[in-house]
């Protein structure tokens, strides 16, 4: 039988981090910042929470290349889309 006693503590710690990040994400809206800044903070917190869930609860720790491919390819596509749209965004009249 596998000893899971050490894993229980890490699950509780990760759950605590997720709860703290949830509270931080909600608290960000009480700050009076620009909308773009709020969006960057919220999406940053969401990305951190997604990474924590994938790495600790989905048991994908051994799938390093797959994790980076799943996360990296959409990020590259978004960056490519933004780069392609820069002329429309910058020179919008």
N, CA, C and O of each residue as an XYZ file, in Angstrom:
372
protein
N       0.845     -1.182      0.000
C       0.000      0.000      0.000
C       0.884      1.236      0.000
O       1.900      1.269      0.694
N       0.518      2.237     -0.756
C       1.291      3.470     -0.838
C       0.949      4.369      0.337
O      -0.221      4.543      0.678
N       1.983      4.941      0.957
C       1.781      5.853      2.074
C       1.424      7.227      1.533
O       2.243      7.863      0.870
N       0.231      7.682      1.803
C      -0.236      8.968      1.303
C      -0.235     10.031      2.397
O      -0.783     11.114      2.192
N       0.359      9.755      3.542
C       0.321     10.706      4.653
C       1.031     12.003      4.300
O       0.557     13.076      4.675
N       2.144     11.938      3.596
C       2.876     13.142      3.232
C       2.146     13.964      2.181
O       2.289     15.186      2.128
N       1.362     13.288      1.345
C       0.640     13.990      0.288
C      -0.523     14.802      0.832
O      -0.890     15.818      0.243
N      -1.111     14.376      1.943
C      -2.241     15.108      2.499
C      -1.847     16.530      2.866
O      -2.614     17.465      2.638
N      -0.660     16.700      3.431
C      -0.206     18.035      3.815
C      -0.012     18.922      2.591
O      -0.364     20.102      2.623
N       0.542     18.371      1.515
C       0.762     19.185      0.320
C      -0.568     19.556     -0.338
O      -0.701     20.658     -0.869
N      -1.550     18.657     -0.311
C      -2.856     18.992     -0.873
C      -3.516     20.129     -0.091
O      -4.126     21.022     -0.679
N      -3.392     20.092      1.205
C      -3.964     21.153      2.034
C      -3.225     22.468      1.795
O      -3.847     23.529      1.752
N      -1.911     22.405      1.639
C      -1.135     23.616      1.375
C      -1.506     24.212      0.020
O      -1.658     25.428     -0.096
N      -1.653     23.381     -0.997
C      -2.042     23.870     -2.317
C      -3.452     24.432     -2.267
O      -3.731     25.455     -2.892
N      -4.334     23.786     -1.540
C      -5.690     24.295     -1.390
C      -5.659     25.666     -0.713
O      -6.416     26.561     -1.088
N      -4.798     25.829      0.269
C      -4.645     27.125      0.930
C      -4.164     28.202     -0.039
O      -4.663     29.327     -0.027
N      -3.184     27.845     -0.882
C      -2.704     28.794     -1.893
C      -3.818     29.161     -2.865
O      -3.973     30.328     -3.224
N      -4.591     28.172     -3.290
C      -5.700     28.446     -4.210
C      -6.738     29.351     -3.560
O      -7.260     30.257     -4.210
N      -7.038     29.121     -2.304
C      -7.985     29.963     -1.583
C      -7.447     31.382     -1.447
O      -8.181     32.351     -1.640
N      -6.162     31.502     -1.114
C      -5.544     32.823     -1.001
C      -5.538     33.572     -2.325
O      -5.787     34.777     -2.360
N      -5.256     32.863     -3.413
C      -5.273     33.494     -4.731
C      -6.688     33.886     -5.146
O      -6.877     34.898     -5.822
N      -7.680     33.099     -4.749
C      -9.062     33.457     -5.015
C      -9.420     34.755     -4.299
O     -10.021     35.651     -4.892
N      -9.053     34.853     -3.037
C      -9.326     36.065     -2.263
C      -8.573     37.258     -2.851
O      -9.117     38.359     -2.934
N      -7.322     37.037     -3.258
C      -6.545     38.118     -3.884
C      -7.190     38.566     -5.185
O      -7.236     39.763     -5.468
N      -7.688     37.627     -5.983
C      -8.337     37.978     -7.237
C      -9.603     38.785     -7.028
O      -9.895     39.697     -7.801
N     -10.352     38.459     -5.996
C     -11.568     39.225     -5.701
C     -11.194     40.588     -5.127
O     -11.838     41.589     -5.441
N     -10.161     40.635     -4.293
C      -9.732     41.878     -3.658
C      -9.197     42.884     -4.672
O      -9.282     44.092     -4.448
N      -8.655     42.406     -5.770
C      -8.079     43.294     -6.788
C      -9.127     44.280     -7.302
O      -8.794     45.413     -7.648
N     -10.376     43.860     -7.354
C     -11.418     44.746     -7.875
C     -11.727     45.909     -6.937
O     -12.356     46.883     -7.353
N     -11.301     45.826     -5.692
C     -11.510     46.952     -4.783
C     -10.449     48.031     -4.981
O     -10.617     49.159     -4.518
N      -9.365     47.693     -5.662
C      -8.327     48.672     -5.953
C      -8.778     49.556     -7.114
O      -9.480     49.101     -8.017
N      -8.382     50.777     -7.080
C      -8.755     51.702     -8.144
C      -7.600     51.799     -9.132
O      -6.797     52.731     -9.099
N      -7.546     50.800    -10.015
C      -6.508     50.734    -11.031
C      -7.147     50.806    -12.410
O      -8.363     50.677    -12.554
N      -6.319     51.011    -13.410
C      -6.812     51.021    -14.783
C      -7.352     49.637    -15.140
O      -6.912     48.626    -14.593
N      -8.290     49.609    -16.043
C      -8.925     48.359    -16.443
C      -7.915     47.370    -17.008
O      -7.993     46.175    -16.720
N      -6.977     47.849    -17.803
C      -5.972     46.965    -18.391
C      -5.112     46.342    -17.292
O      -4.794     45.155    -17.356
N      -4.738     47.121    -16.300
C      -3.940     46.608    -15.189
C      -4.714     45.554    -14.409
O      -4.163     44.514    -14.047
N      -5.985     45.820    -14.151
C      -6.823     44.838    -13.458
C      -6.913     43.533    -14.242
O      -6.839     42.446    -13.668
N      -7.073     43.651    -15.555
C      -7.164     42.444    -16.367
C      -5.872     41.641    -16.343
O      -5.909     40.414    -16.251
N      -4.727     42.319    -16.424
C      -3.454     41.603    -16.354
C      -3.294     40.898    -15.005
O      -2.830     39.759    -14.954
N      -3.669     41.557    -13.933
C      -3.545     40.945    -12.603
C      -4.476     39.748    -12.477
O      -4.061     38.688    -12.007
N      -5.728     39.905    -12.893
C      -6.708     38.818    -12.779
C      -6.292     37.617    -13.619
O      -6.362     36.479    -13.155
N      -5.857     37.865    -14.861
C      -5.443     36.740    -15.707
C      -4.145     36.117    -15.201
O      -3.940     34.914    -15.360
N      -3.276     36.904    -14.600
C      -2.059     36.361    -14.000
C      -2.377     35.444    -12.832
O      -1.811     34.357    -12.714
N      -3.282     35.885    -11.969
C      -3.703     35.061    -10.827
C      -4.391     33.795    -11.326
O      -4.163     32.715    -10.780
N      -5.224     33.911    -12.348
C      -5.905     32.734    -12.899
C      -4.908     31.749    -13.495
O      -5.078     30.537    -13.363
N      -3.874     32.258    -14.147
C      -2.853     31.374    -14.720
C      -2.097     30.639    -13.620
O      -1.816     29.448    -13.749
N      -1.770     31.336    -12.548
C      -1.075     30.693    -11.427
C      -1.955     29.609    -10.814
O      -1.469     28.522    -10.504
N      -3.242     29.894    -10.637
C      -4.148     28.890    -10.076
C      -4.261     27.686    -11.011
O      -4.283     26.545    -10.549
N      -4.330     27.928    -12.303
C      -4.414     26.815    -13.260
C      -3.167     25.950    -13.201
O      -3.255     24.723    -13.243
N      -2.008     26.584    -13.103
C      -0.754     25.818    -13.001
C      -0.738     24.987    -11.723
O      -0.326     23.828    -11.747
N      -1.180     25.564    -10.610
C      -1.221     24.810     -9.353
C      -2.150     23.606     -9.455
O      -1.808     22.521     -8.985
N      -3.308     23.782    -10.056
C      -4.256     22.673    -10.190
C      -3.692     21.591    -11.092
O      -3.756     20.409    -10.755
N      -3.141     21.980    -12.235
C      -2.607     20.998    -13.184
C      -1.445     20.235    -12.567
O      -1.379     19.011    -12.686
N      -0.536     20.932    -11.913
C       0.665     20.282    -11.386
C       0.382     19.408    -10.160
O       1.082     18.419     -9.945
N      -0.628     19.753     -9.353
C      -0.797     19.061     -8.084
C      -2.030     18.180     -8.000
O      -2.005     17.167     -7.301
N      -3.104     18.528     -8.687
C      -4.328     17.751     -8.546
C      -4.619     16.854     -9.740
O      -5.376     15.891     -9.617
N      -4.035     17.150    -10.881
C      -4.322     16.349    -12.064
C      -3.282     15.248    -12.280
O      -3.362     14.505    -13.259
N      -2.323     15.140    -11.385
C      -1.307     14.091    -11.409
C      -0.562     14.051    -12.741
O      -0.338     12.980    -13.306
N      -0.185     15.218    -13.231
C       0.541     15.313    -14.486
C       1.993     15.740    -14.267
O       2.617     16.289    -15.175
N       2.530     15.497    -13.086
C       3.899     15.918    -12.784
C       4.918     15.234    -13.703
O       5.954     15.823    -14.010
N       4.645     14.016    -14.140
C       5.592     13.288    -14.972
C       5.475     13.670    -16.445
O       6.319     13.278    -17.251
N       4.471     14.406    -16.798
C       4.222     14.768    -18.195
C       4.735     16.172    -18.491
O       3.970     17.027    -18.937
N       6.013     16.419    -18.250
C       6.559     17.771    -18.376
C       6.410     18.328    -19.788
O       5.943     19.456    -19.947
N       6.787     17.584    -20.801
C       6.730     18.083    -22.179
C       5.286     18.319    -22.590
O       4.985     19.320    -23.240
N       4.395     17.418    -22.224
C       2.986     17.561    -22.576
C       2.375     18.797    -21.915
O       1.610     19.525    -22.548
N       2.705     19.033    -20.662
C       2.179     20.202    -19.947
C       2.615     21.478    -20.646
O       1.800     22.372    -20.878
N       3.901     21.569    -20.985
C       4.400     22.783    -21.626
C       3.817     22.945    -23.024
O       3.583     24.071    -23.462
N       3.580     21.862    -23.724
C       2.968     21.955    -25.048
C       1.516     22.412    -24.943
O       1.073     23.263    -25.713
N       0.785     21.851    -23.999
C      -0.618     22.224    -23.820
C      -0.738     23.687    -23.417
O      -1.633     24.388    -23.889
N       0.144     24.149    -22.558
C       0.093     25.543    -22.110
C       0.771     26.480    -23.095
O       0.318     27.610    -23.278
N       1.838     26.041    -23.727
C       2.639     26.927    -24.559
C       2.059     27.227    -25.919
O       2.167     28.356    -26.398
N       1.447     26.247    -26.554
C       0.926     26.444    -27.907
C      -0.175     27.511    -27.928
O      -0.122     28.394    -28.783
N      -1.165     27.475    -27.037
C      -2.159     28.560    -27.056
C      -1.551     29.929    -26.740
O      -1.973     30.940    -27.301
N      -0.572     29.963    -25.853
C       0.076     31.240    -25.542
C       0.787     31.773    -26.777
O       0.701     32.967    -27.067
N       1.484     30.915    -27.508
C       2.135     31.351    -28.745
C       1.121     31.830    -29.779
O       1.375     32.802    -30.490
N      -0.015     31.163    -29.868
C      -1.051     31.597    -30.802
C      -1.616     32.963    -30.426
O      -1.864     33.794    -31.299
N      -1.821     33.196    -29.137
C      -2.324     34.504    -28.691
C      -1.298     35.592    -28.968
O      -1.651     36.675    -29.434
N      -0.035     35.312    -28.687
C       1.018     36.295    -28.979
C       1.074     36.580    -30.479
O       1.207     37.735    -30.884
N       0.974     35.552    -31.296
C       0.956     35.748    -32.746
C      -0.231     36.575    -33.199
O      -0.094     37.436    -34.069
N      -1.395     36.324    -32.619
C      -2.579     37.100    -32.962
C      -2.403     38.562    -32.566
O      -2.748     39.465    -33.328
N      -1.863     38.790    -31.363
C      -1.635     40.166    -30.924
C      -0.637     40.878    -31.822
O      -0.825     42.047    -32.159
N       0.416     40.185    -32.208
C       1.397     40.797    -33.104
C       0.784     41.106    -34.466
O       1.109     42.123    -35.079
N      -0.089     40.243    -34.934
C      -0.738     40.484    -36.215
C      -1.724     41.650    -36.144
O      -1.957     42.328    -37.144
N      -2.304     41.882    -34.964
C      -3.299     42.944    -34.806
C      -2.719     44.270    -34.344
O      -3.455     45.251    -34.234
N      -1.416     44.328    -34.070
C      -0.807     45.579    -33.594
C      -1.088     46.747    -34.540
O      -1.437     47.823    -34.054
N      -0.958     46.599    -35.862
C      -1.264     47.748    -36.719
C      -2.706     48.254    -36.557
O      -2.948     49.461    -36.583
N      -3.656     47.334    -36.391
C      -5.047     47.761    -36.206
C      -5.267     48.410    -34.844
O      -6.062     49.341    -34.720
N      -4.570     47.924    -33.830
C      -4.732     48.482    -32.484
C      -4.043     49.826    -32.371
O      -4.623     50.772    -31.837
N      -2.817     49.933    -32.862
C      -2.032     51.153    -32.700
C      -2.563     52.271    -33.579
O      -2.633     53.420    -33.143
N      -2.938     51.949    -34.814
C      -3.347     52.985    -35.758
C      -4.867     53.087    -35.875
O      -5.394     53.502    -36.907
N      -5.561     52.704    -34.810
C      -7.027     52.800    -34.795
C      -7.417     54.275    -34.802
O      -6.891     55.064    -34.017
N      -8.336     54.645    -35.683
C      -8.758     56.053    -35.758
C     -10.251     56.154    -35.532
O     -10.805     57.253    -35.555
